[in-house]
Amino acid sequence: MPRIIHQRCFNHVRRAAAARCPGCARFYCRECVTEHEGRVLCAECIEQRMVKARSRAGLRDALMRAFLMFIGLLTAWFFFYYIGQTLLALPDAFHDGTIWQTGWVGK
């Protein structure tokens, strides 16, 4: 395994390496590495982690939208089902229009 003292930056050949990225195992100078989540990583590895995080977040958001759509449709179905059951429970005279003549409504 090569020692860091003999290595050069992957991006800047004339600069001495200051760190080795654990993601890609390349050597970089101080300007090319950044601390991210407690680890020193190069820009490419940080970008790859962000792309993966965004894709996971996108999948989670899509699943949440699908779940909420299902809940909304289920709620609408229950609402209209019980409205229909209520209308079916009304007496036939109400549907015929004769209930108004029988004194159902106070005279």
SVG drawing of the C-alpha trace seen along z (x, -y; Angstrom):
<svg xmlns="http://www.w3.org/2000/svg" viewBox="-102 -24 109 26">
<polyline fill="none" stroke="black" stroke-width="0.4" points="0.0,0.0 1.5,-3.3 2.2,-5.8 0.4,-9.2 3.7,-11.1 4.7,-9.9 1.3,-10.5 0.0,-13.4 -3.5,-14.8 -5.7,-13.0 -7.0,-16.4 -3.8,-18.5 -0.7,-16.5 1.7,-19.1 0.2,-19.1 1.0,-16.7 -1.9,-14.5 -3.4,-15.4 -6.0,-12.6 -7.3,-9.5 -11.0,-9.3 -12.4,-6.1 -15.1,-6.0 -12.9,-5.8 -9.5,-5.1 -7.9,-8.0 -5.5,-10.6 -6.4,-14.3 -5.0,-17.6 -6.7,-19.7 -8.8,-21.6 -10.3,-18.5 -11.6,-16.8 -14.4,-17.8 -15.7,-16.4 -19.1,-14.9 -21.0,-13.0 -17.8,-12.5 -15.7,-11.3 -13.3,-13.0 -14.6,-12.4 -13.9,-13.8 -16.5,-15.7 -17.4,-12.8 -18.1,-10.5 -20.2,-13.1 -22.2,-13.6 -22.8,-9.9 -24.1,-9.8 -26.4,-12.7 -27.8,-11.0 -28.5,-7.9 -30.2,-9.9 -32.3,-11.7 -33.4,-8.5 -34.4,-7.0 -36.3,-10.2 -38.0,-10.1 -39.2,-6.5 -40.4,-7.3 -42.3,-10.4 -43.9,-8.3 -45.0,-5.7 -46.4,-8.3 -48.4,-9.9 -49.8,-6.5 -50.7,-5.7 -52.5,-9.1 -54.3,-8.6 -55.5,-5.2 -56.7,-6.7 -58.5,-9.5 -60.3,-7.1 -61.2,-4.8 -62.6,-7.8 -64.6,-8.9 -66.0,-5.4 -67.1,-5.2 -68.7,-8.6 -70.7,-7.8 -71.5,-4.3 -73.1,-5.6 -75.0,-8.4 -76.4,-5.7 -77.4,-3.5 -79.1,-6.5 -81.1,-7.2 -82.1,-3.5 -83.3,-3.6 -85.8,-6.3 -89.4,-5.0 -90.8,-4.4 -93.4,-7.0 -90.7,-9.6 -89.4,-8.6 -92.9,-8.5 -93.6,-12.1 -96.7,-11.0 -95.1,-11.4 -95.8,-15.1 -99.5,-14.4 -99.7,-12.1 -98.9,-14.8 -95.4,-13.6 -94.3,-17.2 -96.2,-19.2 -99.3,-21.0"/>
</svg>
